[in-house]
């Protein structure tokens, strides 16, 4: 009867340390090549999400104006880090806040331009032209990704060239 050594396996089982190190080095190289593309992709997806969020809130502003029969504004504040939706009086002064969005917290690294501005819709949902309503375009920036939203005179919101 042949006895085998208790610590010696009957065949090769498992991997050697050298083989494991080679696999880890290859995984590290692949990851280092993928990280720049991945971070660019994350910036692009995040900026698209932010654009969709602002577009939805502009639509909400317009609908609120038609629903309430009053002027409703989207006010960009705090160096583009925040915007609010407000119901306004005839003079353009805020009467009531409908919604507040902290862009810098919801979408870190994203800012709005202009840094301060107001987009107002009248009771028919049409962009209100007045000296206090000068913003017809909103630019969202995150890193080197820029997205532009344009608001037509009739209140339609469109994505601009990106």
C-alpha positions as CSV (number, residue, x, y, z in Angstrom):
1,X,0.0,0.0,0.0
2,X,1.3,3.3,-1.0
3,X,1.0,6.2,1.4
4,X,1.1,9.8,0.4
5,X,2.4,12.6,2.4
6,X,-0.5,14.2,4.4
7,X,0.4,17.8,3.2
8,X,1.0,16.9,-0.4
9,X,-2.0,17.1,-2.7
10,X,-2.7,14.3,-5.1
11,X,-2.6,16.7,-8.0
12,X,-2.3,20.3,-8.5
13,X,-5.1,22.2,-6.8
14,X,-5.4,26.0,-6.6
15,X,-3.1,28.6,-8.1
16,X,0.4,29.7,-7.3
17,X,1.1,33.1,-5.9
18,X,2.8,34.2,-9.1
19,X,-0.3,33.3,-11.2
20,X,-2.5,35.3,-8.8
21,X,-0.2,38.3,-8.9
22,X,-0.2,38.3,-12.8
23,X,-4.1,38.3,-12.8
24,X,-4.2,41.1,-10.3
25,X,-1.7,43.2,-12.4
26,X,-3.8,42.6,-15.5
27,X,-7.0,43.6,-13.7
28,X,-5.3,46.7,-12.4
29,X,-4.1,47.7,-15.9
30,X,-7.6,47.2,-17.3
31,X,-9.1,49.3,-14.5
32,X,-6.6,52.1,-15.0
33,X,-7.6,52.3,-18.7
34,X,-11.3,52.3,-17.9
35,X,-11.3,54.9,-15.1
36,X,-11.0,58.1,-17.3
37,X,-13.7,56.9,-19.6
38,X,-15.9,56.0,-16.7
39,X,-15.5,59.4,-15.0
40,X,-16.4,61.1,-18.3
41,X,-19.4,58.8,-18.6
42,X,-20.5,59.6,-15.0
43,X,-20.3,63.4,-15.7
44,X,-22.3,63.0,-18.9
45,X,-25.0,60.9,-17.2
46,X,-25.2,63.2,-14.2
47,X,-25.5,66.3,-16.5
48,X,-28.3,64.7,-18.5
49,X,-30.1,63.9,-15.3
50,X,-29.7,67.5,-14.1
51,X,-31.0,68.8,-17.5
52,X,-34.0,66.5,-17.3
53,X,-34.7,67.7,-13.8
54,X,-34.5,71.4,-14.7
55,X,-36.7,70.8,-17.8
56,X,-39.3,69.1,-15.7
57,X,-39.3,71.9,-13.2
58,X,-39.6,74.5,-16.0
59,X,-42.7,72.5,-17.2
60,X,-44.0,72.5,-13.6
61,X,-43.5,76.3,-13.5
62,X,-45.5,76.8,-16.7
63,X,-48.3,74.4,-15.6
64,X,-48.5,76.1,-12.2
65,X,-48.9,79.5,-13.9
66,X,-51.8,78.2,-16.0
67,X,-53.3,76.4,-13.1
68,X,-53.2,79.3,-10.6
69,X,-53.9,82.1,-13.1
70,X,-50.9,84.0,-11.8
71,X,-47.3,84.6,-12.8
72,X,-45.1,81.8,-11.7
73,X,-41.3,82.0,-11.9
74,X,-38.2,79.8,-11.7
75,X,-35.6,81.9,-9.9
76,X,-31.9,80.9,-10.2
77,X,-30.0,82.0,-7.0
78,X,-26.9,81.5,-5.0
79,X,-24.4,81.6,-7.8
80,X,-26.3,79.0,-9.8
81,X,-26.3,76.5,-6.9
82,X,-30.0,76.7,-6.2
83,X,-33.3,77.6,-7.9
84,X,-36.8,78.1,-6.6
85,X,-40.3,78.0,-8.2
86,X,-42.4,80.9,-6.8
87,X,-45.9,82.3,-7.4
88,X,-45.5,86.1,-8.0
89,X,-47.7,89.1,-7.8
90,X,-48.3,91.5,-10.7
91,X,-45.1,93.5,-9.9
92,X,-43.0,90.4,-10.0
93,X,-42.5,90.1,-6.2
94,X,-42.6,86.6,-4.7
95,X,-45.9,85.7,-3.0
96,X,-45.4,82.0,-2.2
97,X,-42.7,79.4,-2.8
98,X,-43.8,76.2,-4.5
99,X,-40.5,74.3,-4.7
100,X,-36.8,74.7,-3.8
101,X,-34.0,72.7,-5.4
102,X,-30.5,72.7,-4.2
103,X,-28.6,71.9,-7.4
104,X,-25.2,71.7,-5.7
105,X,-26.5,69.1,-3.3
106,X,-28.7,67.1,-5.6
107,X,-26.2,67.1,-8.5
108,X,-22.7,67.7,-6.9
109,X,-20.4,69.7,-9.1
110,X,-23.2,71.1,-11.3
111,X,-24.0,74.8,-11.6
112,X,-26.5,76.8,-13.5
113,X,-25.8,79.9,-15.5
114,X,-26.7,82.7,-15.3
115,X,-25.8,82.8,-11.6
116,X,-28.9,84.7,-10.9
117,X,-32.0,85.0,-13.1
118,X,-35.7,84.6,-13.4
119,X,-37.8,82.8,-15.9
120,X,-41.4,83.8,-15.5
121,X,-44.6,82.4,-17.2
122,X,-47.9,84.3,-17.2
123,X,-51.3,82.8,-16.6
124,X,-51.4,81.5,-20.2
125,X,-48.1,79.6,-19.8
126,X,-46.3,82.1,-22.1
127,X,-42.9,83.4,-21.3
128,X,-43.4,86.8,-19.6
129,X,-41.4,89.5,-21.2
130,X,-40.5,92.3,-18.8
131,X,-37.3,94.0,-17.5
132,X,-37.1,91.5,-14.6
133,X,-37.5,88.5,-16.9
134,X,-34.4,88.4,-19.0
135,X,-33.4,84.8,-18.9
136,X,-34.3,82.8,-22.0
137,X,-31.4,80.3,-21.7
138,X,-30.1,78.2,-18.9
139,X,-26.7,76.6,-19.1
140,X,-25.8,73.6,-16.9
141,X,-22.1,72.9,-16.3
142,X,-20.5,69.9,-14.6
143,X,-16.8,69.5,-15.1
144,X,-16.2,69.9,-18.9
145,X,-19.7,68.9,-19.8
146,X,-22.1,71.7,-20.8
147,X,-25.8,71.5,-21.5
148,X,-28.0,74.4,-22.7
149,X,-31.7,74.8,-22.3
150,X,-33.6,77.4,-24.4
151,X,-37.1,78.8,-23.6
152,X,-39.1,80.0,-26.6
153,X,-41.5,83.0,-26.3
154,X,-44.4,80.5,-26.2
155,X,-42.8,78.8,-23.2
156,X,-41.5,75.7,-24.9
157,X,-38.3,74.4,-23.4
158,X,-35.7,72.8,-25.7
159,X,-32.3,71.4,-25.3
160,X,-29.7,73.4,-27.2
161,X,-26.6,72.2,-28.9
162,X,-24.3,70.3,-26.5
